[in-house]
Amino acid sequence: MKPLTPSGPHARPEHEQAAPKLMFFGDPHGDLEPVIAAVERFRPEAIILLGDIQARRPLHVELGSILELTEVWFIHGNHDTDSDADYDNLWGSEFATHNLHGRIVEIAGYKVAGLGGIFRSKIWDPRRPIEEAAFQSSDAMRRTMKREERWRDGISRKHRSSIFPADYQQLLRSGSSDILVTHEAPAAHPHGWHVIDELAEELGIQLLVHGHHHQNIDYLGEGLMTAATPFRAFGVDMGSHLAWPRNEPGPGGPLQDVLDRATQVFGAAAQAWLDKPHEQLDGQTPAAFAAESGTDKVRSMLNAIQHGGIV
């Protein structure tokens, strides 16, 4: 299982690569050694686990050796409610408050939104109108249950990893975000969902990253999405990771994510904009500025242009 890190003729040698701001890790399913090894090697500012963690001990204990090296955040997956131990080692750990599900948190300079868990038709089939969901919230479900049916006086353990309409709508109302992490996949995946795309577009994100399907997928690179799609999307396999921003120069010099973002904003004129000196960059071209680790500023400029700001 190959990590989604740069390779090929445009990749920089490892000793020239800056530490990534964020690293996203596919479903560990109890094996957190690849996470520890990657953090020790690349020293990201923060990491995000994409669900199905199934830590064998409390998560803060499992990752104890890297806690001084990086911040740890996560969303849960469907298998994180398979057993009492799976549940307790995640929600009972010192990282319980680092669950991104249903909220937006600023991490390593990015606003990151999270939607953990999966869609289950007994709760909500997102192919149907949200008003037709069997239960709008976990509390609504709990009120229908007899006391002996409850788990720890709440809904069943299994459905604590189900997505309820209230979770989705809460995130929808939370404002704009740069990145969305989900366990479920977007619609371009054979088992993905249009409501994930709708959420991404409403939040105005640049990047969507998901787990669940145990596949490394670059949706744009593999032709599953076009440059007209308003966000980049990646799936990350079990045991793999995605570093962001990617230190992968594309044609004409800018890092690939900047080139992709410029294409979303300017279409065929993207390269011309990237190669034209800009006064806000002290006369440098956006391409040259991005290649010198200035990707955040160039992306901010592109966002302002797309949303009517002044650049």
N, C-alpha and C positions, 0 to 999 in steps of 0.2 A: 504494500500500500504506500504509494508515493506521496509525500507532502506536496501541497500546492505552493512550492517555492520556486523562484526563477530558475530556468534552465535554458540551454540553447545558446546561440551566438550572441544574444543581447544581454545575457546574464552577467552581473558583475562578480568578480572573485569574492569569496566569502569575507576575506580580510578587508575589502573595500566597502562592504555593505554596512549601512547604519543600522543600529538596533531598531527593530520595528516598534511602532507605538502599540499595536495590538496584535495578538495571535488568537485565532479561533481554533478550537480543537473539536474534532468529530467524536462521536459517542464513545466514551472510554469503556463502558461495560465492565467496570471494576479494575481495568488495567491502566493505572495512571503513570506508569513509568515513562511512556513516550512524552507525556506532558512535562514531567520533571526534567527529562533529558533536554527537551527543546528549550525550556526556560533557562536552564543552566548554560546552554550553548548560545542562545540569541539575546537573552536579557531584555525581553519586551517590557514596556511600561505596565501593561496589564494583559491578562488573558481572559477569554470567555469560553466556558465549556458549553457545548451545544445540546446538552441533554443526554439521557440514558447514561448517567454517571455511575450509578450502582457502586458507590464507594464501599470497600470492605471494612473500613473503619470510619469514624467521623471524618468528614472531608478535610477539616483543618489539620487533622493528624496525618492523613494520607499525603497531604501536600506541605507538611511542616518544613521540609528542607528548602523550599523555595519561597517561603513567605516574606523573607527579607529582600527578595530579588524582584518581586512583581506583585501587582494587585490581582486578586482572583474574583471573578464574577461568573455567573452561570444562569442558564435556564434549565428547567427540568424536562425530562422526556417521559414517554409512556412507561418505560421499564423502571423508572425511579419510584413507582408505587407497586412493584411486583411483590414485595415482601416488607414486613415490618422493618427489617434491617436496612433495606434499600431506602426506605422512607426516612428512618431515624438518622442514618448516617449522613443524610443530606440536610433535611430540615431541622435535625437536632444538633447540627454542628455549629461552630462559631461563625460559619459563613451563611447561616440561614438568611440574614438580612441582605446578602449579596445576590439574592435571586432577582433577576431583571423582569420577571414575568409581570406583565400588565403595567409597566411604568417606563419612564425615560430617565436615564442617569448619565451625567457627564463622566466619561472615562477616557483618560489619556487625550483630552482635548476634543473628543467627539461626543455628541449627544447620541446615546445608544438606547434604542427601544427593544423590549423583549416580549416574546409571546412563546411561553413554554407549553408543553403538553401536545395532545393530538385531538382531532375532531372524532367524536364517537356519536353515531347516529342516535343512540339512546338519549343523548343530551341535545345535540344540535347537528343536523346534517346541513353543512353550509351551501349545498346545492339548492336548498330550499330557502324561502324568505326567513329572515331572522326571527320574525314574529311567530313563526310556526315551530320554533324550538320547543322541545318537551319541557325544558327547564331553562329559565333565563339566567339563573344564578345558582351557585352552590347552596345558598341559604334557602332558596325556593325549593330545591330538591330535598334538603334536610327536613323541611316542614312536612313533607309528604311521607316521611319514613317513621316507622315505629321505633321505639327506643332500642329494642333488641336488634334491629336492622342496622343501627348506626355503628360506626367505628370511631371510638374515642369521642363519643357523643356528637359526631358530625357525619358527613356523608361517607360512603364506603371508601376505603383506601384507594381502590382502583380509580374511582372517578375524581380523585384529587389530582390526577394528571389529565383530566378531560378539559377541553376548552369550552367554557360557558360563554354565551353571548355577552354577559356583563363584563367578562374579562376583556373581550375583543373591543367592546364599545368604550370601555374605560381608556384603553390605549388609543383608540381612534380620536378621543377628545383631549389627548394629552399634549397636543401641540406638535411642532415640527421636530424632526430628528435627522441625524446624519446617517445612522446605521440602524438596521433592523435585524435582530437575530431571532430565528424561529426554529422550532423542532420540525414542524411541517414544511413542505416545499412549496414554491410558487407554481403557478399554473403551467409553466413550460415543462415541468417534470410530468412524466406519465401518471404519477400518483399525487400530483400537486393540486393546489386549490386557487381559484380565482380570487377568493376573499383575501388571500395573502398578498396578491398583487394590489388589490384595492387598498389594503391597509398601507402597503409600502408607498403607493402613490399619494394617498391622503397625508401621510407623514412627511412627504417630500424628501425621502431618503436618497442617498447616493449609492448605498451598498446594502445588499441583503445577503445574509449567510445562514445556512441551515444545516442540520444534521439529519438523523432519522433513517435515511435510505442507504447509508454505507457506500456512498459513491463520491469520488472527487469529480466535480462538474464545474467547468467555467461556461456558463450558459451563453455568453457572447462568443467566446472562442470556439465553442462547438456548434455555433449556428442555431442554437435553440432560442436565442433572443437576438434582436437586432440592435444596432447602435441608436435607433430611435426610442428604444425602451428607456424610460427616465431613470433607471437605476441599474447598476451591475449586480449580478447574482452569482453566488457560488454555493455548491454543496461540498461538504467536507466529510471524508470517509472516516470510519473507525480507525484510530491509530495515526491519523494524519492531522495536518494543521494548515492553516492559511495565515500568512503574515500580511499585515496591512499597515501602511501603504506598501505596495509591492515594489521592490527595487529592481524593476524590469524595464529598461529603456526600450521604447518602441521606435518605429521609423521616424527619423527627423530629430531624435534626441530626447523628448520628454518621457517621463515615466509612463508606463502603459495606462495606468488608471487616469492620469491627466489627459492623455490623448483620447481615451474613451469618453471622458467627461466633456472635452471640447467638441467631440463629434456629436454628442447629444445636444449641445447648445448651438453649434454652427453648421452641422452637417458637413457637406463637402468642403466648406470654407474653413474647417477646423485647423488644418495645417498652416494655412495662410495666417490665421490669427496667432498661432503659436510661434511662427517665425518672424513676426513683426515686432520691433522694439516698442516697449511700453513705458510711458513716463512714470507709472506707479512702481515700476521695477527698476528705477534709476537707469532707464534706457536699455536694459537687457530685454531680450525676447523672453516670452513666457516659457518657451522650450528650454532655453539655457538656464533660466532661473529654476525651473523644476528639476533639471538634471543636477543642480547643486543643492539638493535637499530643500528646495523651496516649494514643495508640492502643496502644502496646506494653503499658502497665500494664493497660488494660482487657482486652486480649486475654489477658494472663497470668491475670487474675482469672477469665475465662471458662474457660480451660484448667483451672484449679484446681477450679472448680465441676464441670466435666464429669468430671474424673478423681478426684473425691472428696477434694480438698484442702480446706484451711480458708481461707475468705475472709471 
